Amino acid sequence: MKPGLPFILAFCLSHWLVFSFGQSESHHKINGISVWSDITPREAKDYAFVEKTNANWVSIQPYGVVMTDSSGVEYNREDIWESSSYKGTIKHIAILHQLGYRVFLKPHLIIKYKKPGVWVGNLKLDTEEKWQTFEQSYLEYVISLAHIADSMEVELFSLGTELGTFPQQRSDFWLHMIDTVRSIYDGGLTFCANFDAYQEFPFWNKVDLMSIDAYFTIDNSKHPTLEKCRKGWKKLATELEQYSSTTGKKILFSEFGYQSADFCALKPFGGVGSSNVNLVAQANAYRAVFDVVWGKPWFVGGFSWVWRFDNDHPENYDNTSFSPQNKPAANIIAKNYLLYR
């Protein structure tokens, strides 16, 4: 039976509210976690740990790999992580929707040449031929995932993550890619800029939401206190609010998190240089984000980095990893996510 006009209007309104990311009430947020896939085939039961985080969104990363500076992007690979193949990506999206979570699909590149695991933001190619090869393969990678995102009604899709100067250097390519993705995918569209480059991305006017991998320095102490972490975030919040106002885009933290180690607030992106476990420092840094930023009207929420399958055991707390699981930070996240659902 064909739906009547009231039903159509109600559907259109709900569709707009989901994708506008312009919540009229500042206490409703994207309370997300980033789940690190692995090679093990996963089922719905493996996501049981998410419920106690009080998250309402989950981010998954279908990684592409750049093996050499002339090879372009390899994608749909089944030999890295389950979610790096199309089959695995589709499976994980279906599971998460079945469980009632909204999904952020976040393409991300791993650079293997020169030095394994080198940061994608340092990508540099020295000939036009190499750029053409890279761009064609990157376009195919993103477009393929956009088709999956659209067919499975994924709520938010990213054009890429931490890509350095690539968008500025190759603006014609980016304009073409954005328009192509828009012609395929009807959901919310964003780009995940690195914390030190979000003001350099030239196309915020072409996406729905400004996303930042928010590894800002907030304190340089060995044992960052809650007071110091709040102070650091207050200064940053002022800067972020001003830029949000300038661009007219609300801000999402596409990644945010801290290692459970000394100096974790100095270099939150990793490499803190300390092997000393510091659960209090991680908890203080997390709590400061919620205390200072989460309730702001220009801020739509964020995704805690990073949560793992098979890491939900009490003995897993005594480490310096990013994972908040079984650490005091997990309780802070769950408490605040409950407040902002």
C-alpha positions as CSV (number, residue, x, y, z in Angstrom):
1,M,0.0,0.0,0.0
2,K,1.4,3.4,-1.0
3,P,2.1,5.6,2.1
4,G,0.0,8.7,2.5
5,L,1.2,12.3,2.6
6,P,1.4,12.5,6.5
7,F,3.7,9.5,6.5
8,I,5.9,10.9,3.8
9,L,6.2,14.2,5.5
10,A,7.1,12.5,8.8
11,F,9.7,10.4,7.1
12,C,11.3,13.4,5.3
13,L,11.4,15.3,8.6
14,S,13.0,12.5,10.5
15,H,15.5,12.0,7.6
16,W,16.4,15.6,7.7
17,L,16.9,15.6,11.5
18,V,19.2,12.6,11.3
19,F,21.4,14.1,8.7
20,S,21.4,17.8,9.4
21,F,23.5,17.4,12.5
22,G,22.1,20.7,13.7
23,Q,20.4,19.4,16.9
24,S,18.2,22.1,18.5
25,E,18.9,20.6,21.9
26,S,22.6,20.6,22.8
27,H,22.3,17.6,25.1
28,H,21.7,15.2,22.2
29,K,25.1,14.2,20.9
30,I,26.9,11.7,18.7
31,N,28.3,9.5,21.5
32,G,30.6,7.2,19.6
33,I,33.3,4.6,19.9
34,S,35.8,3.6,17.2
35,V,36.0,-0.2,17.0
36,W,39.3,-1.6,15.7
37,S,38.5,-4.6,13.5
38,D,40.6,-7.7,13.4
39,I,41.0,-10.6,11.0
40,T,38.7,-12.8,13.1
41,P,35.2,-13.2,11.7
42,R,32.8,-11.4,14.0
43,E,29.1,-11.8,14.9
44,A,26.6,-9.7,16.8
45,K,27.6,-11.2,20.1
46,D,31.1,-9.8,19.7
47,Y,29.7,-6.3,19.9
48,A,28.1,-7.0,23.3
49,F,30.7,-4.8,25.0
50,V,29.4,-1.7,23.3
51,E,26.2,-1.6,25.3
52,K,27.8,-0.8,28.6
53,T,29.6,2.2,27.0
54,N,26.2,3.9,26.4
55,A,27.4,4.7,22.9
56,N,24.8,5.4,20.2
57,W,27.2,5.5,17.2
58,V,30.0,3.2,16.1
59,S,32.8,4.1,13.7
60,I,34.4,1.4,11.5
61,Q,37.4,2.0,9.3
62,P,37.7,0.0,6.0
63,Y,41.4,0.6,5.5
64,G,43.1,1.0,2.2
65,V,46.9,0.3,1.7
66,V,49.5,2.2,-0.3
67,M,52.4,-0.2,-0.8
68,T,54.7,2.0,-2.9
69,D,54.7,5.6,-4.1
70,S,53.6,4.5,-7.6
71,S,51.1,1.7,-6.8
72,G,48.1,3.7,-5.8
73,V,45.6,2.5,-3.2
74,E,44.9,-1.2,-2.7
75,Y,41.5,-1.9,-1.1
76,N,38.9,-4.6,-0.6
77,R,41.6,-6.7,0.9
78,E,40.7,-9.8,3.0
79,D,44.1,-10.3,4.4
80,I,44.4,-7.3,6.8
81,W,41.2,-6.9,8.9
82,E,37.7,-8.2,8.3
83,S,36.3,-4.7,7.8
84,S,38.9,-3.9,5.2
85,S,37.1,-6.1,2.7
86,Y,33.8,-5.1,1.2
87,K,32.2,-8.3,2.5
88,G,33.4,-7.6,6.0
89,T,32.4,-3.9,5.8
90,I,28.9,-4.8,4.8
91,K,28.7,-7.5,7.5
92,H,29.8,-5.1,10.3
93,I,27.4,-2.4,9.1
94,A,24.5,-4.9,9.1
95,I,25.4,-6.1,12.6
96,L,25.6,-2.6,14.0
97,H,22.3,-1.5,12.5
98,Q,20.7,-4.7,13.7
99,L,21.8,-3.9,17.2
100,G,20.4,-0.3,17.0
101,Y,23.6,1.7,16.5
102,R,24.2,4.4,13.9
103,V,27.3,4.0,11.8
104,F,30.1,6.2,10.7
105,L,32.0,4.8,7.8
106,K,35.5,6.2,7.8
107,P,38.0,5.4,5.0
108,H,41.6,5.5,6.2
109,L,44.9,4.8,4.4
110,I,47.9,3.0,5.7
111,I,51.2,3.9,4.0
112,K,53.6,1.0,3.7
113,Y,56.5,2.3,1.7
114,K,59.6,4.0,3.0
115,K,58.8,3.0,6.6
116,P,56.0,0.6,7.4
117,G,53.1,2.4,9.1
118,V,54.3,5.9,8.2
119,W,51.6,8.5,8.8
120,V,49.3,9.1,5.9
121,G,49.5,12.9,6.5
122,N,53.1,12.8,5.2
123,L,52.1,11.4,1.8
124,K,54.1,13.0,-0.9
125,L,54.4,12.0,-4.6
126,D,57.0,13.5,-6.9
127,T,55.6,13.0,-10.4
128,E,52.3,13.8,-12.1
129,E,52.0,10.2,-13.2
130,K,52.2,8.9,-9.7
131,W,49.5,11.5,-8.6
132,Q,47.2,10.3,-11.4
133,T,47.6,6.7,-10.4
134,F,47.0,7.5,-6.8
135,E,44.0,9.7,-7.5
136,Q,42.3,7.2,-9.8
137,S,42.7,4.4,-7.2
138,Y,41.7,6.6,-4.3
139,L,38.6,7.7,-6.2
140,E,37.6,4.1,-6.9
141,Y,38.2,3.2,-3.2
142,V,36.0,6.1,-1.9
143,I,33.3,5.6,-4.5
144,S,33.0,1.9,-3.9
145,L,32.5,2.6,-0.1
146,A,30.1,5.4,-0.9
147,H,27.9,2.9,-2.8
148,I,28.0,0.5,0.2
149,A,27.2,3.4,2.5
150,D,24.2,4.5,0.4
151,S,22.8,1.0,-0.2
152,M,23.0,0.2,3.6
153,E,21.8,3.6,4.7
154,V,24.9,4.4,6.7
155,E,24.3,7.6,8.6
156,L,27.7,9.3,8.1
157,F,30.4,8.9,5.6
158,S,33.9,10.4,5.4
159,L,35.8,11.4,2.2
160,G,39.1,10.5,3.9
161,T,41.2,10.8,7.1
162,E,44.2,12.9,8.0
163,L,45.3,13.4,4.3
164,G,47.7,16.3,4.9
165,T,48.0,18.7,2.0
166,F,46.4,16.4,-0.6
167,P,43.1,18.3,-0.7
168,Q,44.8,21.7,-1.1
169,Q,47.4,20.4,-3.6
170,R,44.8,18.6,-5.8
171,S,41.7,20.7,-5.5
172,D,40.2,19.9,-8.9
173,F,40.3,16.2,-8.0
174,W,38.7,16.8,-4.7
175,L,35.9,18.9,-6.1
176,H,35.2,16.1,-8.6
177,M,35.3,13.5,-6.0
178,I,32.9,15.3,-3.6
179,D,30.4,15.9,-6.4
180,T,30.6,12.3,-7.4
181,V,30.1,11.1,-3.9
182,R,27.1,13.5,-3.5
183,S,25.5,11.9,-6.6
184,I,25.8,8.5,-5.1
185,Y,25.3,8.9,-1.3
186,D,22.4,10.6,0.4
187,G,23.6,10.5,4.0
188,G,25.7,12.9,6.1
189,L,29.1,13.7,4.5
190,T,32.2,14.8,6.2
191,F,36.0,14.8,6.1
192,C,38.3,13.9,9.0
193,A,41.0,16.5,9.3
194,N,44.0,16.1,11.6
195,F,43.9,18.3,14.7
196,D,46.7,20.6,13.4
197,A,45.3,21.0,9.9
198,Y,41.5,21.4,10.2
199,Q,41.7,25.1,9.2
200,E,43.5,24.2,6.0
201,F,40.9,21.9,4.5
202,P,39.4,24.0,1.7
203,F,36.1,22.3,1.2
204,W,34.1,22.6,4.5
205,N,31.4,24.4,2.5
206,K,30.9,21.2,0.5
207,V,30.3,18.8,3.4
208,D,27.7,18.7,6.2
209,L,30.0,18.5,9.2
210,M,33.5,19.5,10.2
211,S,35.3,16.4,11.6
212,I,38.6,16.6,13.5
213,D,40.8,13.9,14.8
214,A,41.2,15.8,18.0
215,Y,44.6,14.9,19.4
216,F,45.4,18.4,20.6
217,T,48.0,19.0,23.3
218,I,46.1,20.1,26.4
219,D,48.8,19.9,29.0
220,N,52.5,19.0,29.1
221,S,52.7,17.6,32.6
222,K,53.9,14.1,33.4
223,H,50.8,13.7,35.6
224,P,48.1,16.0,34.0
225,T,45.5,17.0,36.6
226,L,41.9,17.5,35.8
227,E,42.2,21.2,36.4
228,K,45.1,21.5,33.9
229,C,43.3,19.4,31.3
230,R,40.2,21.6,31.7
231,K,42.3,24.7,31.2
232,G,43.8,23.3,28.1
233,W,40.5,22.4,26.6
234,K,38.9,25.8,27.5
235,K,41.5,27.6,25.3
236,L,40.9,25.1,22.5
237,A,37.2,25.3,22.8
238,T,37.3,29.1,22.2
239,E,39.3,28.6,19.0
240,L,37.0,25.8,17.8
241,E,33.9,27.8,18.4
242,Q,35.2,30.7,16.5
243,Y,36.1,28.5,13.5
244,S,32.8,26.8,13.6
245,S,31.1,30.2,13.5
246,T,33.3,31.3,10.6
247,T,32.6,28.2,8.5
248,G,29.0,27.7,9.6
249,K,29.7,24.0,10.3
250,K,29.3,22.2,13.5
251,I,32.2,20.1,14.8
252,L,32.6,16.4,15.3
253,F,35.6,14.8,17.0
254,S,36.0,11.9,14.5
255,E,38.6,10.6,16.9
256,F,39.5,11.6,20.4
257,G,41.4,9.7,23.1
258,Y,44.4,9.3,25.3
259,Q,46.9,6.6,26.2
260,S,46.8,5.5,29.8
261,A,50.4,6.7,30.3
262,D,52.4,9.6,31.7
263,F,52.4,12.7,29.5
264,C,49.3,11.5,27.7
265,A,47.9,15.0,27.3
266,L,51.1,16.2,25.7
267,K,51.0,14.1,22.6
268,P,47.6,12.4,22.5
269,F,48.2,11.1,19.0
270,G,50.6,8.6,20.5
271,G,54.3,8.2,21.1
272,V,54.2,9.8,24.5
273,G,57.6,8.3,25.2
274,S,56.6,6.7,28.5
275,S,56.1,3.1,29.4
276,N,54.7,4.0,32.8
277,V,51.0,3.2,33.2
278,N,48.9,6.2,34.3
279,L,45.2,5.4,34.5
280,V,44.5,8.7,36.4
281,A,46.0,10.8,33.7
282,Q,43.9,9.2,31.0
283,A,40.8,9.6,33.1
284,N,41.5,13.2,33.8
285,A,42.0,14.0,30.1
286,Y,38.8,12.2,29.1
287,R,36.8,13.9,31.8
288,A,38.0,17.4,30.7
289,V,36.7,16.8,27.2
290,F,33.2,16.1,28.6
291,D,33.3,18.9,31.2
292,V,34.4,21.6,28.7
293,V,33.4,20.6,25.2
294,W,30.5,18.1,25.1
295,G,27.7,20.4,26.1
296,K,28.6,23.2,23.6
297,P,26.0,24.0,21.0
298,W,28.6,24.1,18.2
299,F,29.7,20.6,19.0
300,V,27.8,17.5,17.9
301,G,29.8,14.7,19.6
302,G,32.7,12.4,19.0
303,F,34.2,8.9,18.7
304,S,36.5,7.6,21.5
305,W,39.6,5.9,20.2
306,V,39.9,2.9,20.3
307,W,37.9,-0.1,21.4
308,R,38.8,-3.7,20.6
309,F,37.2,-7.1,20.4
310,D,38.4,-9.6,23.1
311,N,39.7,-6.8,25.2
312,D,36.9,-6.8,27.7
313,H,38.7,-8.7,30.5
314,P,39.6,-7.3,33.9
315,E,43.2,-8.1,33.6
316,N,43.5,-5.9,30.5
317,Y,43.6,-2.6,32.4
318,D,47.3,-2.6,33.2
319,N,48.7,-1.1,30.0
320,T,49.5,2.2,28.3
321,S,47.3,1.6,25.3
322,F,44.6,4.0,24.0
323,S,41.8,1.5,24.8
324,P,39.8,2.8,27.8
325,Q,38.4,-0.7,28.4
326,N,38.5,-1.9,32.0
327,K,40.1,1.4,33.0
328,P,38.6,4.4,35.0
329,A,38.2,6.3,31.7
330,A,35.6,3.8,30.5
331,N,33.4,4.7,33.4
332,I,33.7,8.4,32.7
333,I,32.8,7.8,29.0
334,A,29.8,5.7,29.9
335,K,28.5,8.2,32.5
336,N,28.7,11.1,30.2
337,Y,27.4,9.3,27.1
338,L,24.3,8.4,29.2
339,L,23.8,12.1,30.0
340,Y,23.9,13.2,26.3
341,R,21.9,10.5,24.6
